[in-house]
Amino acid sequence: MKTTFKVNIQHSRATRNGILSLILVLLSQTRDARASVESAQADEIQKDIPSLCADIDKAYIKRNWGKKSACKGIKWKIGGTSVEGRPLIYFDFGPSTATNTTLIFSMVHADEITPLYLSFSVAEWALENMKKYPNARLVLVPFINPDGFFDTPKTRMNAHGVDCNRNFATKDWDRDALKSWKTKFKSDKRRFPGIKPDSEPETLFQKAMIEKFKPTKILSIHSPLNMIDYDGPDHLPLETFSEEYVKKCLELRNKIKARSSGFFPGSLGNYAGQELGIPTITLELPTALPSKAKEYWQYFQKGIVTVVTYEVPPKSKK
């Protein structure tokens, strides 16, 4: 009986080991197949960038901004795809070792036309000037909501009808986002925050950029409220942040004459500025009129460069 029992155990172990080996092989093959599919998809999306740039150039010509944008002159990287499958592009200018990193977002609301011109003007400026600032890195995300821009008519929302500046999973989203939308905004479809937070690829793309590059400050370009808004550390959260960090953040706010006007459930300012403690500046251009875009770039260029070159120290207490 003892011998039989030992044989059965050995047979059972051999069978189990064989099954485990088979499972590991199948898992490996599945991973390889998935990687192959993802690689092929990435190649297809990469092919869409010239088409995207061509469409942006058409938008430039239509609005008398010139014959072409800076889009085709940059080897954009892809951080995801929109609801309708368009590439969500970004590029980082400056050394990866730089400690002074600025993240610029533009065109999250695609019916705000003037930020489009400013974002690609920033790209042109960066190509020519970032080398002058060896400790500065600029990550530019010029076109967060391409689907809304190429829709007819252009829309604030993405292709799912969601406002991607109300869709971040902030701490107050579950409690307040839909309630605020229904009461304060009377269920205005232009400000629909989604059924649940972080539901949209354009929202997740922005969050991925923040996580990947860990910016020391964020600038988001909008229109047409004609103001500069600040969300981030102030005199209150000194238990979390160093005094020097808060002081420098407030110095930056004062330097560009920004003000703190409050924030919304699910907004970038709430998520990045209030919850992550990253000074987050919203530049609201005076209008969305395409004829004013060049004028706005001339007027706001100095302030944008100030944000890019301004150094914020580490935020945590030692």
C-alpha positions as CSV (number, residue, x, y, z in Angstrom):
1,M,0.0,0.0,0.0
2,K,2.8,2.4,0.8
3,T,4.5,1.9,-2.5
4,T,1.2,2.4,-4.5
5,F,0.5,5.6,-2.5
6,K,4.0,7.0,-3.4
7,V,3.6,6.2,-7.0
8,N,0.2,7.9,-7.1
9,I,1.7,11.0,-5.5
10,Q,4.5,11.1,-8.0
11,H,2.1,10.6,-10.8
12,S,-0.1,13.4,-9.4
13,R,2.9,15.7,-9.1
14,A,4.0,14.9,-12.7
15,T,0.5,15.6,-14.0
16,R,0.2,18.9,-12.1
17,N,3.6,20.0,-13.3
18,G,2.7,19.2,-16.8
19,I,-0.5,21.2,-16.6
20,L,1.4,24.2,-15.0
21,S,3.9,24.0,-17.8
22,L,1.1,24.0,-20.4
23,I,-0.6,27.0,-18.7
24,L,2.7,28.9,-18.7
25,V,3.2,28.2,-22.4
26,L,-0.3,29.4,-23.2
27,L,0.1,32.5,-21.1
28,S,3.3,33.3,-22.9
29,Q,1.7,32.8,-26.3
30,T,-1.2,35.0,-25.3
31,R,1.1,37.7,-24.1
32,D,3.1,37.5,-27.3
33,A,0.0,37.6,-29.4
34,R,-1.4,40.6,-27.4
35,A,1.9,42.4,-27.8
36,S,1.9,41.7,-31.5
37,V,-1.6,43.1,-31.9
38,E,-0.8,46.2,-29.8
39,S,2.4,46.8,-31.8
40,A,0.4,46.5,-35.0
41,Q,-2.3,48.9,-33.6
42,A,0.4,51.3,-32.5
43,D,1.9,51.3,-36.1
44,E,-1.5,52.0,-37.5
45,I,-2.1,54.9,-35.1
46,Q,1.4,56.3,-35.9
47,K,0.4,56.3,-39.6
48,D,-2.6,58.6,-38.6
49,I,-0.3,61.4,-37.4
50,P,0.5,62.8,-40.9
51,S,-3.3,62.8,-41.6
52,L,-4.0,64.6,-38.3
53,C,-1.3,67.2,-39.1
54,A,-2.7,67.7,-42.6
55,D,-6.2,68.3,-41.1
56,I,-4.7,70.8,-38.6
57,D,-2.9,72.6,-41.5
58,K,-6.3,72.9,-43.3
59,A,-7.7,74.4,-40.1
60,Y,-4.8,76.9,-40.2
61,I,-5.5,77.9,-43.8
62,K,-9.2,78.2,-43.2
63,R,-8.6,80.7,-40.3
64,N,-5.9,82.7,-42.1
65,W,-3.3,81.6,-39.6
66,G,-0.8,80.7,-42.4
67,K,-0.2,77.8,-44.8
68,K,0.8,75.3,-42.2
69,S,1.2,74.7,-38.4
70,A,4.2,73.3,-36.6
71,C,2.6,69.9,-36.5
72,K,4.4,68.2,-39.4
73,G,7.8,69.4,-38.1
74,I,7.7,67.4,-34.9
75,K,8.0,63.7,-34.3
76,W,5.0,63.4,-32.1
77,K,4.7,60.6,-29.6
78,I,1.3,58.8,-29.0
79,G,-0.1,58.6,-25.5
80,G,-3.4,57.0,-26.5
81,T,-6.3,57.3,-28.8
82,S,-9.5,59.3,-28.7
83,V,-13.0,57.8,-28.7
84,E,-13.1,57.8,-32.5
85,G,-9.5,56.4,-32.8
86,R,-7.5,59.5,-33.5
87,P,-4.0,59.7,-32.0
88,L,-3.6,61.7,-28.8
89,I,-0.2,63.3,-29.3
90,Y,2.5,64.8,-27.1
91,F,6.1,65.8,-27.3
92,D,8.7,66.6,-24.7
93,F,11.2,69.3,-25.3
94,G,14.4,69.5,-23.2
95,P,16.5,66.9,-21.3
96,S,14.8,64.1,-19.4
97,T,17.2,64.8,-16.5
98,A,15.7,68.3,-16.1
99,T,14.1,68.9,-12.7
100,N,12.0,71.8,-13.9
101,T,9.2,70.2,-15.9
102,T,6.2,72.1,-17.3
103,L,3.2,70.2,-18.7
104,I,1.0,72.2,-21.1
105,F,-2.5,71.0,-22.1
106,S,-4.6,72.5,-24.8
107,M,-7.9,72.0,-26.7
108,V,-9.7,69.8,-24.1
109,H,-12.7,71.9,-25.1
110,A,-12.6,71.7,-28.9
111,D,-15.0,74.5,-29.6
112,E,-12.5,77.0,-28.0
113,I,-10.6,77.7,-31.2
114,T,-7.9,80.1,-30.2
115,P,-6.0,77.7,-27.9
116,L,-5.2,75.6,-31.0
117,Y,-3.1,78.4,-32.5
118,L,-1.4,79.1,-29.2
119,S,-0.4,75.4,-28.6
120,F,1.3,75.0,-31.9
121,S,2.9,78.4,-31.5
122,V,4.3,77.1,-28.2
123,A,5.7,74.1,-30.2
124,E,7.5,76.5,-32.6
125,W,8.9,78.5,-29.8
126,A,10.1,75.4,-28.0
127,L,11.9,74.0,-31.1
128,E,13.9,77.2,-31.3
129,N,14.4,78.2,-27.7
130,M,14.2,75.3,-25.2
131,K,17.9,74.6,-25.6
132,K,18.6,78.0,-23.9
133,Y,17.2,76.5,-20.7
134,P,19.2,73.4,-19.9
135,N,17.3,72.6,-16.6
136,A,13.9,73.1,-18.2
137,R,11.7,70.4,-19.8
138,L,8.4,71.2,-21.6
139,V,5.9,68.5,-22.3
140,L,3.3,69.8,-24.8
141,V,-0.1,68.1,-25.3
142,P,-1.6,70.3,-28.0
143,F,-4.8,68.6,-29.0
144,I,-6.6,66.7,-26.3
145,N,-10.0,66.5,-28.0
146,P,-9.5,66.0,-31.7
147,D,-12.9,64.3,-32.1
148,G,-14.8,67.4,-30.8
149,F,-12.8,69.7,-33.1
150,F,-13.5,67.7,-36.3
151,D,-17.1,67.2,-35.4
152,T,-19.8,69.4,-37.1
153,P,-20.4,71.7,-35.4
154,K,-17.3,71.7,-33.1
155,T,-18.1,70.6,-29.6
156,R,-16.8,71.2,-26.1
157,M,-17.4,67.5,-25.3
158,N,-15.6,64.4,-26.6
159,A,-17.3,61.9,-28.9
160,H,-19.2,60.3,-26.0
161,G,-20.7,63.7,-25.1
162,V,-18.6,64.0,-21.9
163,D,-16.8,67.2,-20.7
164,C,-13.3,65.8,-20.1
165,N,-12.5,68.7,-17.7
166,R,-15.3,67.4,-15.4
167,N,-14.4,63.7,-15.7
168,F,-11.3,63.3,-13.4
169,A,-11.8,61.0,-10.5
170,T,-11.5,63.7,-7.8
171,K,-12.5,62.9,-4.2
172,D,-15.7,64.8,-4.5
173,W,-16.8,63.4,-7.9
174,D,-19.2,60.6,-6.6
175,R,-20.8,63.0,-4.2
176,D,-21.0,66.2,-6.2
177,A,-20.3,65.8,-10.0
178,L,-23.7,64.7,-11.3
179,K,-25.6,66.6,-8.5
180,S,-23.8,69.9,-9.4
181,W,-24.4,69.2,-13.2
182,K,-28.1,68.8,-12.6
183,T,-28.6,71.7,-10.2
184,K,-26.0,74.3,-10.8
185,F,-25.8,73.8,-14.6
186,K,-29.3,72.6,-15.2
187,S,-28.2,69.4,-16.9
188,D,-26.4,71.5,-19.6
189,K,-25.1,68.8,-22.0
190,R,-21.9,70.8,-22.7
191,R,-20.9,70.2,-19.1
192,F,-21.9,66.6,-18.7
193,P,-19.2,65.0,-16.4
194,G,-20.0,61.4,-17.5
195,I,-21.8,58.6,-15.8
196,K,-18.7,57.7,-13.8
197,P,-15.2,59.3,-13.3
198,D,-12.2,58.5,-15.4
199,S,-14.5,57.0,-18.1
200,E,-13.0,58.7,-21.1
201,P,-9.8,58.0,-22.9
202,E,-9.0,61.7,-23.2
203,T,-9.2,62.0,-19.4
204,L,-7.0,59.0,-18.8
205,F,-4.5,60.4,-21.4
206,Q,-4.2,63.6,-19.3
207,K,-3.7,61.6,-16.1
208,A,-1.1,59.4,-17.8
209,M,0.9,62.4,-18.9
210,I,0.9,63.7,-15.3
211,E,2.0,60.4,-13.9
212,K,4.6,59.8,-16.6
213,F,6.3,63.2,-16.4
214,K,5.6,64.3,-12.9
215,P,5.5,68.0,-13.8
216,T,6.4,70.7,-11.3
217,K,3.6,72.9,-12.8
218,I,0.8,72.6,-15.3
219,L,-0.6,75.1,-17.7
220,S,-3.9,74.5,-19.4
221,I,-5.0,76.8,-22.2
222,H,-8.7,77.6,-22.7
223,S,-11.0,80.4,-23.8
224,P,-13.0,82.7,-23.6
225,L,-13.3,83.8,-19.9
226,N,-10.4,86.3,-20.1
227,M,-8.6,85.4,-16.9
228,I,-5.7,83.4,-15.4
229,D,-6.8,81.0,-12.7
230,Y,-4.6,79.2,-10.2
231,D,-5.3,75.9,-8.4
232,G,-2.6,74.5,-6.1
233,P,-0.9,74.9,-2.7
234,D,-1.6,78.0,-0.8
235,H,-1.1,79.0,2.9
236,L,-3.4,76.1,4.1
237,P,-1.6,72.8,3.4
238,L,1.7,73.5,5.2
239,E,1.4,70.1,7.0
240,T,1.9,68.4,3.6
241,F,4.1,70.8,1.7
242,S,7.3,72.5,2.6
243,E,7.0,76.2,3.3
244,E,9.5,77.0,0.5
245,Y,7.4,75.1,-2.0
246,V,4.1,76.9,-1.0
247,K,6.0,80.2,-1.1
248,K,7.3,79.6,-4.6
249,C,3.9,78.4,-5.9
250,L,2.3,81.6,-4.6
251,E,5.2,83.7,-6.0
252,L,4.5,82.1,-9.4
253,R,0.7,82.9,-9.1
254,N,1.5,86.5,-8.3
255,K,4.1,86.8,-11.0
256,I,1.6,85.9,-13.7
257,K,-1.2,87.8,-12.0
258,A,-3.4,84.7,-11.6
259,R,-6.2,84.3,-9.1
260,S,-7.9,81.4,-7.4
261,S,-11.6,81.4,-8.4
262,G,-12.6,77.9,-7.1
263,F,-12.8,74.6,-8.8
264,F,-15.3,72.0,-10.0
265,P,-15.8,68.3,-9.2
266,G,-13.8,66.3,-11.8
267,S,-11.8,69.3,-13.1
268,L,-8.1,69.3,-13.9
269,G,-7.6,72.1,-11.4
270,N,-9.3,70.1,-8.7
271,Y,-7.4,66.9,-9.5
272,A,-3.9,68.2,-10.2
273,G,-3.9,71.4,-8.2
274,Q,-5.9,70.7,-5.1
275,E,-5.4,66.9,-4.7
276,L,-1.9,66.4,-6.1
277,G,-0.6,69.7,-5.0
278,I,0.8,70.7,-8.4
279,P,0.5,74.4,-9.2
280,T,-2.1,74.3,-12.0
281,I,-2.7,77.4,-14.1
282,T,-5.6,77.9,-16.4
283,L,-5.0,80.5,-19.1
284,E,-8.4,81.6,-20.3
285,L,-8.0,83.6,-23.5
286,P,-10.3,86.6,-24.0
287,T,-12.3,85.1,-26.9
288,A,-12.4,82.1,-29.1
289,L,-12.3,84.3,-32.2
290,P,-9.8,82.8,-34.7
291,S,-9.0,86.3,-36.0
292,K,-7.6,87.2,-32.5
293,A,-5.3,84.1,-32.1
294,K,-2.1,85.7,-33.4
295,E,-2.7,88.7,-31.2
296,Y,-3.2,86.5,-28.2
297,W,0.1,84.7,-28.8
298,Q,2.0,87.9,-29.0
299,Y,0.3,89.1,-25.8
300,F,0.6,86.0,-23.7
301,Q,3.9,84.6,-25.0
302,K,6.0,86.2,-22.3
303,G,3.7,84.9,-19.6
304,I,3.8,81.3,-21.0
305,V,7.6,81.5,-21.2
306,T,7.7,82.7,-17.6
307,V,5.7,79.6,-16.5
308,V,8.0,77.3,-18.5
309,T,11.2,78.7,-17.1
310,Y,10.1,79.4,-13.5
311,E,11.6,76.8,-11.1
312,V,9.5,75.3,-8.3
313,P,11.4,73.5,-5.6
314,P,10.5,69.9,-4.4
315,K,7.0,70.0,-2.7
316,S,7.4,67.4,0.1
317,K,8.8,68.2,3.4
318,K,12.3,66.7,4.1
